[in-house]
Structure formats: C-alpha cells, structure tokens
C-alpha cells in the first residue's frame, strides 16, 4: 500500500513544485519598453464641414512615442507626440489652412501630445488609456479606447512588435479651436490612431 501511494503523489508534488518555481517569475515580470514605429503609425481624424454637409477626413504623417507595458502586472504607460505641421487632407489648400493660425496654428503650437496610463485590461490586453491630451497649447484630460491589440514576433524586424487601433473624441472648443463654428460647424472631432511599436533591444 505504501509504495503505490507514494508513486501516485509524485505528479501532484511535481505540479506544486513547478507552480512554486513559475509563480515568482510571473509575478516579477519586468515592464517592456517599445518605441512607436512612425512608418506604421498614423493618427487620423474626422471633423464636420458645414453642419453635416460633408465630413472632412485627414491624418498626420509624422508622429513618435514610447510605450511601457507590463502585461503580467496589467500596467503601463504611453506617450505619443504628433507633428501638427504634417496634417494631410490630401488637398494642398486645406492643408495650408489647417496649419494656419485660423485652425491649428502649427507655427506657434508645433506638437500635439498624449501622455497616459493604461487604465483597463482584458486579461493581459490593454483596452483603455487615461491621461492628458495637449493640442493648440491647451491640455485637457482624455480617455482613449483601445480596440484591436496584438503582439507578434515580427518576421522582418526579428523582434516583438505590438499593434493597436485606438479611438477617442473631443470638442475642439475645449482646445481654443473655434474655426467656422459661427457657420454651423459641429465642434466634435473623432480621433483614430493606427499604431505599431517595436520592442526596444535589451
């Protein structure tokens, strides 16, 4: 009787030992640093024209930033900077007007920034970031929703890459941008960010 009982407890003991060894490694997982890949990151936006006559759509061609993510601890931060002068509607005249002092005033306020902390997770996947958004020289609190999120071993870069689709909306009046509101324009702006980031070399 004694021999079989000892034998039957071996798998259980092995499992307990493995758990004891793995648990400290999991709980002590270090945050990972990523650098945003500007060639695969495009903040884009939608804004009203003439109170519903049409929707203006554009993007910013130059951006940079960093992400720190600890998926085990469900924590991290994100910092993104956008070159306001790189605004692009696909129309030269509209680009020039958007950069002018009438709207974004890119000469005086050349950057827009978001600095935030991951505030919600689904398992180890971040689903929300809360922080501060600076535009046109004004800083306001902002919450960004993170839709699709995925990390892979990038076959070309030969290191981990993470990507996400991020969405938020804001009222441009809160940032001192009141262009054409007297003509019935809706001040709401929808902001979407297609973002990819590469893990920093250790």
C-alpha positions, -999 to +999 in steps of 0.1 A: +000+000+000+027+025+009+046+022-024+016+030-047+005+059-025+040+075-028+040+069-065+006+085-070+016+116-052+046+123-074+027+141-102+009+163-076+042+171-060+058+179-093+029+202-102+032+220-069+070+224-073+065+237-109+040+262-097+063+274-069+090+280-094+069+297-121+048+320-098+078+342-087+089+345-123+054+356-135+048+380-106+082+396-111+079+401-149+095+434-158+079+461-178+089+461-215+098+492-234+086+498-270+093+525-295+065+536-318+072+528-355+065+561-373+063+543-407+033+523-394+016+548-372-010+573-385-032+594-362-063+603-383-094+623-377-128+632-389-144+666-385-177+682-396-180+705-426-209+730-428-231+713-401-234+679-418-228+689-454-198+665-455-171+651-433-135+662-435-110+634-431-073+638-426-042+624-409-009+634-395+021+620-414+047+623-386+045+610-351+067+594-324+064+580-290+071+552-265+051+525-247+060+508-215+039+477-209+039+450-181+013+426-193+016+403-162+011+432-138-016+448-161+001+482-161+020+506-183+022+540-199+020+556-233+035+588-246+028+600-282+038+632-300+024+643-333+039+669-357+009+692-362+025+706-394+023+672-410-015+674-412-027+660-445-061+661-461-049+651-495-056+686-506-029+713-505-052+743-499-069+726-470-035+716-455-023+752-456-055+764-440-053+738-413-017+747-404-025+784-403-034+805-372-071+801-382-071+765-371-041+745-357-016+773-357+013+749-363+039+776-362+030+785-327+020+751-315+040+726-335+032+695-314+002+677-301+008+652-272-009+624-253+006+611-221-014+584-203-015+553-182-032+520-192-063+520-171-083+489-181-073+454-193-090+424-208-068+396-195-033+409-203-045+431-232-049+468-225-083+482-235-081+518-223-057+546-215-064+576-194-042+607-194-038+642-207-040+655-243-023+687-254-034+705-285-032+741-296-014+749-264-042+736-242-041+704-220-072+685-211-079+650-196-087+624-222-096+587-223-086+566-253-103+533-261-080+506-274-098+483-298-077+457-316-045+449-298-019+422-308+017+414-303+038+391-326+073+381-333+078+404-363+092+383-392+111+412-408+122+432-377+132+400-358+118+412-326+085+416-309+060+441-324+027+452-309-001+470-327-034+486-318-063+507-331-071+535-307-102+558-307-114+589-289-135+620-295-132+656-283-147+690-286-123+713-303-138+743-285-121+729-254-087+735-271-095+770-283-101+760-319-133+778-329-129+780-367-162+784-385-184+775-356-204+806-363-212+789-397-228+759-380-198+736-380-201+708-354-171+711-330-168+673-324-136+657-337-132+619-339-096+608-335-083+574-345-047+561-342-034+532-361-002+524-342+026+498-342+055+497-318+087+477-317+103+462-286+135+480-277+167+459-278+177+447-244 
